[in-house]
Amino acid sequence: MARESKTRYAVLGILAQGPRSGYEIRKIIEGSIGYFWQESYGQLYPVLKRLAAEKAVAVREVEQQGRPDKKVYTITAGGLAQLQEWLPEPQERSPLRDELLLKLFFGRLTEPESLIPLLESEKSEALRLHETLRGIKKQLQRGCEHGAALYSLMTVNYGIRYMKMQADWAKECLQELNAQIKTGGKEK
């Protein structure tokens, strides 16, 4: 059975916050749910077209000076009902696809030294994202009363913990590889 695309719900969720153009939806995704849910322009515009055909969103053309008109999308009552119906449904588990884990799994086929830059990069990126998310958490705590920020804070807290775990895991892997390199690959 084919997996249902959840892109429609990401779009409806963003539009539940207010009317937006496709470009604005993409920017909001990048700055918020984009840390855990990516959508490309190639996915976004066909979904917007389908949602409009289903009358889950309304579309209006907005004239712009010196640029082509833009389409602004607004969630309809029917679209909001679809989103609210979907929210409590059990989530589908997505299979994990992680290129670094795949490379480590087959790491015995290469020199341990060749994997060190990959793990150092993973650790650095995880620490960078950890700090970014901590900054977002501070902004959320300053900018909203607790009730309005509660759900955003839940996802940010998950990201903070996940990135910390990623950094710690990469550090442990680096220590293990460096120990193996020191001993010449011999078992201890």
Long-range contacts (C-beta under 8 A, 24 or more apart in sequence): 3-92, 4-92, 5-43, 5-47, 6-92, 7-39, 7-43, 7-44, 7-47, 8-47, 8-50, 8-51, 8-56, 8-82, 9-82, 9-83, 9-86, 10-37, 10-39, 11-39, 11-44, 11-47, 11-48, 11-51, 11-57, 11-73, 12-51, 12-56, 12-57, 12-75, 12-79, 12-80, 12-82, 12-83, 13-83, 15-57, 15-73, 15-74, 15-75, 15-79, 16-75, 16-80, 16-83, 19-72, 19-73, 19-74, 20-72, 20-73, 21-62, 21-70, 21-71, 21-72, 21-73, 22-48, 22-71, 22-73, 23-70, 25-73, 32-152, 33-155, 35-129, 35-133, 35-155, 35-159, 36-155, 36-158, 36-159, 48-73, 51-79, 54-78, 55-79, 56-82, 104-173, 112-177, 112-180, 112-181, 112-185, 113-181, 115-177, 116-174, 116-177, 116-178, 119-170, 119-173, 119-174, 119-177, 120-170, 120-174, 122-166, 122-170, 123-166, 123-167, 123-170, 123-171, 123-174, 126-163, 126-164, 126-166, 126-167, 126-170, 127-163, 127-167, 129-159, 129-163, 130-160, 130-163, 130-164, 130-167, 133-159, 133-160, 133-163, 134-160
